[in-house]
Amino acid sequence: MTTFVRASLDRPAYTLPGHYFTSSEVFAREQERIFATQWICVGRSAEVPAAGSYRLIEIAGESLILVRDHNGQLYAHYNVCRHRGARLCTEMQGQFHETILCPYHAWAYRLDGTLAAARYMQDAPGFRREDWPLISAAVAEWDGFVFVSLARQPTPFAEAFAPLIGKFQTWEMSRLQRGAQIVYEVAANWKLIVANYSECYHCPLIHPELVAVSPWQSGRNDLTSGPFLGGYMELTYDSMTLNGQTRRPPLPKLAAEDHKRVYYYSIFPNLLLSLHPDYVMAHRLIPRQPNATTVICEWYFDPETMASPDFDPSDAVEFWDRTNRQDWHVCELSQQGVSSRAYRPGPYAQSEGLLWQFDQEYLRVMGEMVS
C-alpha cells in the first residue's frame, strides 16, 4: 500500500547559490553531466506512429533523428552522415520510405541506421558498408512517452525507472491522445521552473483559480527523494477547470479516490507530469540558456471522449494556460533576482522539502557535494 506524507524538512536547508542559475559554465556542465547522460523525455510515441515517420529532436545541443522502422522499433540516430558529417535531415518531421538519404553524396541508410548504399565506395581501400552505420542513442518508450539517453552505457531504462513502472497504469497514458499543445518561451532557468512546480507555498498569492478548486495545503507525497518526486493534492470539484466542472467523465479505470485527487510528479530532469481525474497534462522542459527555457505543455484525453461530437478541451487548457503564465511570471522574477549581486541562498520553508530533495539529486548527478 502506498504511503503519502507531507513534504517536510528535518534540518535547515537553503536554496542553491546564484551561479547555478546564471553561469554559462554551469549550464555547459549540466548539458554534459545531466542532459547527455540521463534518460530525457523527447515527446510522445504517437508523434512517430508508423514505419518511416520521423521527428528531429535536440538533446544537449545534439540533433537526432527519431524514427520508427518496419518492425515498430524506435531509433534515435545522430543527424550526422558517417561519410563527411553532413546533416542528413533538416525538416523537423516527415516520412522516410525505405532509406535515410544524405543530401551531399547520397549515402543511404536503412531506418535502423545500417548503411544500405554508398555511391562509388566499392573501390575505397578497406571499405565495408557494415562498418559505417549511423551512430545511435538509446531509446525507450514508457506509458506513451519517448525517452532518449546519449550515454554510451546508460542505466537500463527499466532499472532507472523502476519506481514508476506500472505506477500510473490506471490512467492508461499510452492510449491517451493529445488534445492540445502550447509552447512557452520562459526567461528563467529550468531548475526554477521545476522548483516552482514542486511546491504550493506560492499558490494562495499567485493562483486564485487553482486554490478555488484544490486546497493548497492538501499536498501529500509518496516519492520524497531521488530522481522522481511528488504526490497528490486534493480536488474539491470535478475537474481542474475555472468553474471546477466539466462534461468529461473520469478516465475509465481510475479508483474512486483518484476522482478527487490530482497527482503531480517531477521526473528528473525534464518532465513534469500532472495526472487528473479526466485528463493528463505534461510539461516538457528544454533548457536553451542559463536564463531561457522552452516549455512544451500538452494535454492528453481519453480517445473515446475525444470522439464525442461535443468534446472540447478548452476548459482544461484555459485553466492551465492561465496558471502556467502566472507561474512563468514569478519564475522570471526569480531569475532576475538570483542574477543580482545581492542574492544569497535563502532558507527553504518547511513545506518545500521536495525542492531541497531535487537540489540533492541535481548535485549528485552533477558530481558535486551533497549536503
C-alpha positions in Angstrom: 0.0 0.0 0.0 1.3 3.4 -1.0 2.1 5.8 1.9 1.7 9.5 1.4 3.2 12.1 3.7 3.6 15.9 3.9 6.6 17.3 2.2 8.8 18.5 5.1 12.4 19.3 6.2 14.1 17.8 9.2 17.0 20.3 9.0 17.8 23.8 8.0 18.0 23.9 4.2 18.8 26.6 1.7 18.4 27.4 -2.0 21.3 26.9 -4.4 23.8 29.8 -4.9 23.0 32.2 -7.7 25.7 30.9 -10.2 23.7 27.7 -10.6 21.0 29.7 -12.4 23.1 32.3 -14.2 26.5 30.8 -15.2 27.2 29.7 -18.7 29.9 27.3 -17.4 27.4 25.6 -15.1 24.9 25.4 -17.9 27.5 23.7 -20.1 28.3 21.2 -17.3 24.6 20.5 -17.0 24.4 19.7 -20.7 27.2 17.2 -20.4 26.6 15.7 -17.0 22.8 15.7 -16.9 21.2 16.0 -20.4 23.9 14.0 -22.1 23.7 11.1 -19.6 20.2 10.8 -18.2 17.0 9.5 -19.8 15.5 12.6 -21.4 11.8 12.9 -22.4 11.6 13.9 -26.0 7.9 13.6 -26.7 5.2 11.0 -27.3 5.2 7.7 -29.2 2.2 8.9 -31.2 4.4 11.5 -32.8 6.2 8.8 -34.8 3.3 6.4 -35.3 4.3 4.4 -38.4 7.3 2.9 -40.2 9.4 5.7 -41.7 7.8 8.5 -39.7 10.4 10.7 -38.0 10.9 13.8 -35.9 14.1 15.8 -35.3 14.9 16.1 -31.6 17.6 18.0 -29.8 19.3 16.9 -26.6 22.4 18.6 -25.1 22.9 20.6 -28.3 22.9 17.5 -30.5 20.4 16.9 -33.4 19.0 13.4 -33.6 16.5 11.7 -35.9 13.8 9.8 -34.0 12.4 7.3 -36.5 10.3 4.1 -36.4 11.3 1.1 -38.5 9.1 -1.5 -40.2 9.2 -3.7 -37.1 7.8 -0.9 -35.0 11.1 -0.3 -33.3 12.1 3.3 -32.4 15.6 4.6 -33.1 17.4 7.8 -32.3 20.2 8.4 -34.8 22.6 11.3 -34.6 21.8 13.6 -37.6 25.3 13.1 -38.9 26.3 11.3 -42.1 29.2 8.8 -41.5 30.9 10.0 -44.7 31.8 13.6 -44.2 29.5 14.6 -41.4 26.7 16.4 -43.4 23.3 16.8 -41.7 21.1 14.1 -43.1 17.8 15.8 -42.4 16.7 19.4 -41.9 12.9 19.1 -41.9 11.6 18.9 -38.4 9.3 16.0 -39.1 8.2 13.9 -42.1 8.2 10.5 -43.7 11.1 8.3 -44.9 10.4 5.5 -47.3 13.0 2.7 -47.2 16.1 4.8 -46.5 17.5 8.0 -45.0 19.4 9.6 -47.8 22.3 12.0 -47.3 21.8 15.1 -49.4 25.5 15.6 -50.0 26.9 12.4 -51.5 23.7 10.2 -51.4 24.9 7.7 -48.8 21.7 5.8 -48.0 20.9 4.3 -44.5 18.1 1.9 -43.6 15.7 3.0 -40.9 17.6 1.0 -38.3 20.7 3.0 -39.2 22.7 0.4 -41.1 24.3 1.6 -44.3 22.4 0.3 -47.3 24.4 2.0 -50.1 27.4 4.3 -50.6 28.0 5.5 -54.2 31.3 4.5 -55.8 32.8 3.4 -52.5 33.4 -0.2 -53.6 36.9 0.8 -54.7 37.8 2.6 -51.5 40.6 0.6 -49.7 39.3 -1.4 -46.8 35.7 0.0 -47.0 32.9 -2.2 -45.8 29.3 -1.0 -45.6 28.7 -2.9 -42.3 31.4 -0.8 -40.6 29.6 2.5 -41.1 26.1 2.6 -39.6 24.7 5.8 -38.2 25.7 6.5 -34.6 22.6 5.9 -32.4 21.5 6.7 -28.9 19.4 4.5 -26.6 15.6 4.8 -26.8 12.8 3.7 -24.5 9.1 4.0 -24.6 7.1 4.3 -21.3 3.4 4.9 -20.9 3.2 6.6 -24.3 6.3 8.8 -23.7 9.6 8.5 -25.5 12.9 8.8 -23.7 16.4 9.0 -25.2 19.8 8.7 -23.5 23.0 9.9 -25.1 25.1 8.0 -22.6 27.4 5.3 -24.1 26.3 2.8 -21.5 23.1 4.2 -20.0 21.5 2.6 -16.9 18.8 0.3 -18.4 15.6 2.2 -18.6 13.6 -0.5 -16.6 16.2 -0.2 -13.8 16.3 3.6 -13.9 12.6 4.0 -13.9 11.7 1.1 -11.7 9.8 3.2 -9.2 7.5 4.4 -12.0 7.0 1.2 -14.0 3.3 0.3 -13.6 2.7 3.2 -11.1 0.2 5.1 -13.3 -1.4 2.1 -15.1 -4.9 3.1 -14.2 -4.5 6.4 -16.2 -3.7 4.2 -19.3 -1.4 7.0 -20.6 -0.2 5.1 -23.6 -3.7 5.1 -25.1 -4.5 8.8 -24.3 -4.3 11.2 -27.2 -3.1 14.7 -27.4 -5.9 17.2 -27.3 -3.9 20.5 -27.1 -0.4 21.8 -27.0 1.0 25.2 -26.0 4.7 26.1 -26.3 6.1 28.7 -24.0 9.4 30.5 -24.0 10.2 31.3 -20.4 13.0 33.7 -19.4 14.1 31.6 -16.5 16.5 28.8 -15.6 14.9 25.3 -16.0 15.6 24.5 -12.3 13.5 27.4 -11.2 10.6 26.0 -13.2 11.0 22.6 -11.6 11.1 24.2 -8.2 8.0 26.2 -8.8 6.2 23.1 -9.9 7.2 21.2 -6.8 5.6 23.4 -4.1 2.3 25.2 -3.5 3.6 27.6 -0.8 3.1 30.3 -3.5 -0.4 29.2 -4.6 -2.6 31.4 -2.4 -0.8 34.5 -3.7 -0.3 33.5 -7.4 -3.0 31.1 -8.3 -6.5 32.2 -7.1 -8.2 29.9 -9.7 -6.2 26.9 -8.5 -6.8 27.3 -4.8 -10.5 27.7 -5.5 -10.7 24.1 -6.6 -7.7 22.5 -4.8 -6.7 23.3 -1.2 -3.1 24.5 -1.3 -2.1 22.7 1.9 -3.6 19.4 1.0 -0.5 18.0 -0.7 0.8 14.6 0.3 3.8 12.9 -1.3 4.8 9.3 -1.8 8.1 9.8 -3.7 10.2 12.0 -1.5 13.8 11.5 -2.6 15.8 10.6 -5.7 15.0 11.4 -9.3 11.2 11.1 -9.0 9.4 13.4 -6.6 5.8 14.1 -5.9 2.3 13.0 -4.8 -1.2 14.4 -4.9 -3.3 17.4 -3.9 -7.0 17.1 -3.2 -9.6 18.3 -5.7 -12.8 19.6 -4.2 -14.6 19.9 -7.5 -15.0 17.6 -10.6 -12.1 18.9 -12.6 -9.3 21.4 -12.7 -11.2 24.0 -14.7 -12.1 27.6 -14.0 -15.5 26.6 -12.6 -14.5 23.2 -11.3 -16.9 21.5 -13.7 -16.6 19.6 -17.0 -18.6 17.4 -19.3 -15.8 14.9 -19.5 -16.2 11.7 -17.5 -13.3 10.4 -15.3 -10.8 8.2 -17.0 -12.4 4.8 -17.0 -10.1 2.7 -14.9 -9.3 5.2 -12.1 -10.1 4.2 -8.5 -12.9 6.3 -6.8 -10.4 8.1 -4.5 -8.5 9.3 -7.6 -11.6 11.2 -8.8 -10.9 13.7 -6.1 -7.1 14.0 -6.4 -4.6 15.5 -8.9 -1.1 13.9 -8.8 2.0 15.9 -9.6 5.4 14.3 -10.3 8.7 15.7 -11.4 10.6 13.2 -13.4 14.3 14.2 -13.5 15.4 16.1 -15.3 12.9 17.5 -17.8 9.4 16.0 -17.4 6.6 17.4 -15.1 3.7 15.0 -15.1 0.2 16.0 -13.8 -2.4 13.3 -13.6 -6.1 14.5 -13.3 -9.3 12.5 -13.0 -10.3 13.3 -16.6 -7.0 14.1 -18.4 -3.3 14.1 -18.1 -1.0 17.1 -18.6 2.7 17.1 -19.2 5.3 19.9 -19.2 8.5 19.0 -21.1 11.4 21.4 -20.4 14.2 22.1 -23.0 16.9 24.4 -21.5 18.2 26.9 -24.0 20.4 29.1 -22.0 21.0 29.7 -18.3 18.1 32.2 -18.3 15.9 30.7 -21.0 13.8 27.5 -21.2 11.3 26.2 -23.7 8.3 24.6 -22.0 6.1 22.3 -24.1 2.8 21.8 -22.3 0.4 19.1 -23.6 -3.0 17.8 -22.6 -4.0 14.2 -23.2 -7.5 12.8 -23.1 -9.3 9.5 -23.4 -9.8 8.8 -27.2 -13.4 7.8 -26.7 -14.1 11.1 -25.0 -12.3 12.9 -27.8 -14.5 11.1 -30.4 -17.6 12.7 -28.9 -19.1 15.4 -31.0 -19.2 17.8 -28.1 -15.6 17.2 -27.0 -13.9 20.5 -26.1 -10.6 20.6 -24.1 -10.7 24.4 -23.8 -11.9 24.3 -20.2 -8.7 22.4 -19.0 -6.4 24.3 -21.4 -7.7 27.7 -20.3 -7.3 26.9 -16.7 -3.8 25.7 -17.0 -2.7 28.3 -19.6 -3.7 30.9 -17.1 -1.9 29.1 -14.3 1.2 28.5 -16.4 1.5 32.1 -17.3 1.2 33.1 -13.6 4.0 30.6 -12.8 6.2 31.8 -15.7 5.9 35.4 -14.4 7.2 34.6 -10.9 9.9 32.3 -12.4 11.1 35.2 -14.5 11.0 37.4 -11.4 13.1 34.8 -9.6 15.6 34.7 -12.5 16.0 38.4 -12.3 16.6 38.2 -8.5 19.1 35.4 -8.5 21.1 37.3 -11.1 21.6 40.1 -8.6 24.9 40.6 -6.7 22.7 40.9 -3.6 21.3 37.4 -3.9 22.3 34.9 -1.3 20.8 31.4 -0.8 17.6 31.7 1.2 16.0 29.3 3.7 13.5 26.8 2.4 10.1 26.7 4.1 9.0 23.5 5.9 6.7 22.7 3.0 9.5 23.0 0.4 11.1 19.7 1.2 10.8 18.4 -2.3 12.8 21.4 -3.6 15.7 20.5 -1.4 15.5 16.9 -2.4 15.6 18.0 -6.1 18.7 20.0 -5.3 20.3 16.9 -3.7 19.6 14.8 -6.8 20.8 17.6 -9.1 24.1 18.0 -7.2 24.6 14.2 -7.1 24.2 13.9 -10.9 26.5 16.9 -11.4 29.1 15.2 -9.3 29.2 17.9 -6.7 29.0 17.6 -2.9 25.6 16.7 -1.5 24.7 18.2 1.9 
